[in-house]
Amino acid sequence: MRRLPGGARRAILKKEVPVSQGKKVPSMRKVADCRDYPSESNCTLTIAGEEDEVVRAAAEHAASVHGHADTPELREDVRKMLKDEKSPQAA
């Protein structure tokens, strides 16, 4: 059996996925789902990904589609409403 370099082994044990430039990304993805928050437009958009990218995309969507102001407070509210993405096995 081939031995893994220390960094790769630690990444596997911590359930992190190595990405470019030495960054580590947690394996749990986050989800923002407009269906959880009724609106006049009956929006069905779901956004999934890394927490920061979901917060950014959801805030931009809330501003451009739903008329909210894209403020730090909105982004913090969005962050608090995120859910963990369910794995295909758990769905």
C-alpha positions as CSV (number, residue, x, y, z in Angstrom):
1,M,0.0,0.0,0.0
2,R,1.3,3.4,-0.9
3,R,1.7,6.0,1.9
4,L,0.1,9.4,1.5
5,P,2.1,12.6,2.1
6,G,1.3,14.0,5.6
7,G,-0.8,16.9,4.2
8,A,-3.0,14.6,2.1
9,R,-3.5,12.2,4.9
10,R,-4.5,15.1,7.3
11,A,-6.9,16.4,4.6
12,I,-8.6,13.0,4.3
13,L,-8.8,12.6,8.1
14,K,-10.4,16.1,8.5
15,K,-12.8,15.4,5.5
16,E,-11.4,18.3,3.6
17,V,-10.8,18.4,-0.1
18,P,-7.5,20.0,-1.3
19,V,-7.9,22.7,-4.0
20,S,-5.6,24.9,-5.9
21,Q,-3.1,27.1,-4.2
22,G,-3.0,25.0,-1.0
23,K,-6.5,26.1,0.2
24,K,-8.6,23.5,2.1
25,V,-12.4,23.4,1.5
26,P,-14.7,21.7,4.0
27,S,-16.6,19.0,2.3
28,M,-20.1,20.1,3.7
29,R,-21.8,22.3,1.1
30,K,-24.5,24.9,2.0
31,V,-27.9,25.5,0.4
32,A,-30.1,28.6,0.1
33,D,-33.6,27.7,-1.3
34,C,-36.1,30.4,-2.2
35,R,-39.0,27.9,-1.8
36,D,-38.4,28.1,2.0
37,Y,-39.4,31.8,2.0
38,P,-42.6,32.6,0.2
39,S,-42.6,35.5,-2.2
40,E,-45.0,37.2,-4.7
41,S,-43.0,35.7,-7.6
42,N,-43.2,32.1,-6.1
43,C,-39.4,31.8,-6.8
44,T,-38.0,28.3,-6.9
45,L,-34.3,29.0,-7.1
46,T,-31.9,26.9,-5.1
47,I,-28.3,27.8,-4.7
48,A,-25.7,25.3,-3.4
49,G,-22.0,25.4,-2.9
50,E,-19.4,26.7,-0.5
51,E,-20.8,28.9,2.2
52,D,-19.3,32.2,1.1
53,E,-20.2,31.7,-2.5
54,V,-23.8,30.8,-1.6
55,V,-24.1,33.9,0.6
56,R,-22.8,36.1,-2.2
57,A,-25.0,34.6,-4.9
58,A,-28.2,34.5,-2.7
59,A,-27.7,38.1,-1.7
60,E,-27.2,39.2,-5.3
61,H,-30.3,37.2,-6.2
62,A,-32.4,38.7,-3.4
63,A,-31.4,42.2,-4.6
64,S,-31.9,41.7,-8.3
65,V,-35.0,39.5,-8.2
66,H,-36.7,40.3,-5.0
67,G,-35.8,44.0,-4.5
68,H,-33.8,43.7,-1.3
69,A,-30.9,46.0,-0.7
70,D,-27.6,44.0,-0.8
71,T,-26.2,45.0,2.5
72,P,-23.9,43.4,5.1
73,E,-27.0,42.8,7.2
74,L,-28.8,41.0,4.4
75,R,-25.7,38.8,3.8
76,E,-25.5,38.0,7.5
77,D,-29.3,37.1,7.5
78,V,-28.7,34.9,4.5
79,R,-25.8,33.1,6.2
80,K,-27.9,32.4,9.3
81,M,-30.7,30.8,7.0
82,L,-28.4,28.4,5.1
83,K,-28.9,24.7,5.5
84,D,-26.4,21.9,5.1
85,E,-26.8,20.2,1.7
86,K,-28.1,16.6,2.1
87,S,-26.0,13.9,0.6
88,P,-27.6,11.8,-2.1
89,Q,-27.7,8.8,0.3
90,A,-29.7,10.9,2.9
91,A,-32.1,12.4,0.4
